[in-house]
Amino acid sequence: MELFSEYFKKDHILSKIDARIKLLVALAFLAMVLSYRGLFFPLLVILLSLFLGVMLKIPLRVFLMRLSEPLFIVAMVLFLKSFFSGHLPLFSIDLFGLEISAYRDGLLQGLIIGSRIIAAVSILTIVGFSTPFTEFMASLSWLRIPKDFIEIMVFAYRYIFVLLDESMVIYNAQKTRLGYSSLKRGLSSFGTLTGSLILKAFEHSQNTAVAMVQRGYDGNIPKATEKPFKTSEVLGAMTFTLAMGFLWMI
């Protein structure tokens, strides 16, 4: 549950800034990161995100868990780019009579792509930890994101916790009965757990649809009242974005 907790969003200067401003700044940063051709700016954004994570008092383990899947993707990109792309040899190894070469320019391309991935995910991670989910959804609505997409995200977020609790109940029951005592039994138990969660998700979706229709749901989600922007926050965000834009142009 710690991965989805909003505990880290409380009582911090970032949590007090308008979510719409944070979202616009994050989108500007994403555009700069994805369009930058070198390593300097993405690495700077990663360091800045780590610094903000420390200020938000996010445990390093939780932050790394958020980056675990992107890091795996980066590892695959580095492997593929190093051994299957490029022209300048870096080193060669002889494997069962087959010579395999790694290339310096391919590795550099992989590092650039990987830094972009990690920087982009780090930006979204900081925004997620510093913004309550309801405010984030209201900001997406303000940006005229399709309401169907927002509706799916709201329901998905609602039932993440329900399915997580149910998965822990099933897992603990299986573990008590030695369901993970061996690799074979563990795979079987995991398959049973996955199938049970799929059935429960389908059951919850049916019950939710019936309950909402009975309560007069017509497909429109009420929007939160939009507050006026604060001049200080707008000027601060513009100054910070312009400063990072100057570094991006270097």
QUIDA-V736815 format. One record per residue. N is the residue number from 0. SS is DSSP state (a for helix, b for strand, c for the rest). D_LAST is the distance of its C-alpha to the last C-alpha in whole Angstrom. Layout:
BEGIN
n-><N:N>
ss-><SS:SS>
d_last-><D_LAST:D_LAST>
END
This chain:
BEGIN
n-><0:1:2:3:4:5:6:7:8:9:10:11:12:13:14:15:16:17:18:19:20:21:22:23:24:25:26:27:28:29:30:31:32:33:34:35:36:37:38:39:40:41:42:43:44:45:46:47:48:49:50:51:52:53:54:55:56:57:58:59:60:61:62:63:64:65:66:67:68:69:70:71:72:73:74:75:76:77:78:79:80:81:82:83:84:85:86:87:88:89:90:91:92:93:94:95:96:97:98:99:100:101:102:103:104:105:106:107:108:109:110:111:112:113:114:115:116:117:118:119:120:121:122:123:124:125:126:127:128:129:130:131:132:133:134:135:136:137:138:139:140:141:142:143:144:145:146:147:148:149:150:151:152:153:154:155:156:157:158:159:160:161:162:163:164:165:166:167:168:169:170:171:172:173:174:175:176:177:178:179:180:181:182:183:184:185:186:187:188:189:190:191:192:193:194:195:196:197:198:199:200:201:202:203:204:205:206:207:208:209:210:211:212:213:214:215:216:217:218:219:220:221:222:223:224:225:226:227:228:229:230:231:232:233:234:235:236:237:238:239:240:241:242:243:244:245:246:247:248:249>
ss-><c:a:a:a:c:c:a:a:a:c:c:c:a:a:a:a:c:c:a:a:a:a:a:a:a:a:a:a:a:a:a:a:a:a:a:c:c:c:c:a:a:a:a:a:a:a:a:a:a:a:a:a:a:a:a:c:c:c:c:a:a:a:a:a:a:a:a:a:a:a:a:a:a:a:a:a:a:a:a:a:a:a:a:a:c:c:c:c:b:b:b:b:b:b:b:c:c:b:b:b:b:b:b:a:a:a:a:a:a:a:a:a:a:a:a:a:a:a:a:a:a:a:a:a:a:a:a:a:a:a:c:c:a:a:a:a:a:a:a:a:a:a:c:c:c:c:a:a:a:a:a:a:a:a:a:a:a:a:a:a:a:a:a:a:a:a:a:a:a:a:a:a:a:a:a:a:c:c:c:c:c:c:a:a:a:a:a:a:a:a:a:a:a:a:a:a:a:a:a:a:a:a:a:a:a:a:a:a:a:a:a:a:a:a:c:c:c:c:c:c:c:c:c:c:c:c:c:c:c:c:a:a:a:a:a:a:a:a:a:a:a:a:a:a:a:a:a:a:a:c>
d_last-><41:39:36:37:38:37:37:34:33:36:35:31:29:27:31:32:29:30:29:28:25:24:24:22:19:20:20:17:15:17:16:12:13:15:13:10:11:10:12:9:9:13:14:12:14:17:17:17:20:22:22:23:26:27:27:29:31:31:33:31:33:33:29:29:32:30:27:30:30:27:27:30:28:25:28:29:26:25:29:29:26:27:30:31:27:26:28:27:29:28:32:35:38:42:43:46:46:43:40:37:34:30:27:24:22:23:23:19:19:21:19:16:19:20:17:17:20:21:18:19:23:22:21:24:26:25:26:29:30:29:31:34:35:37:34:32:35:35:31:32:35:33:30:33:33:36:39:40:37:37:41:40:38:40:43:41:40:43:45:42:44:48:47:46:49:51:49:50:53:54:52:54:57:56:55:59:60:59:57:54:56:55:53:55:56:53:52:55:54:50:52:54:52:49:52:53:50:50:53:53:49:52:54:52:51:54:55:52:53:56:56:53:56:59:57:56:52:51:48:46:44:45:41:40:41:37:37:35:31:31:29:28:26:25:23:22:20:19:17:16:15:13:11:10:9:7:5:6:4:0>
END
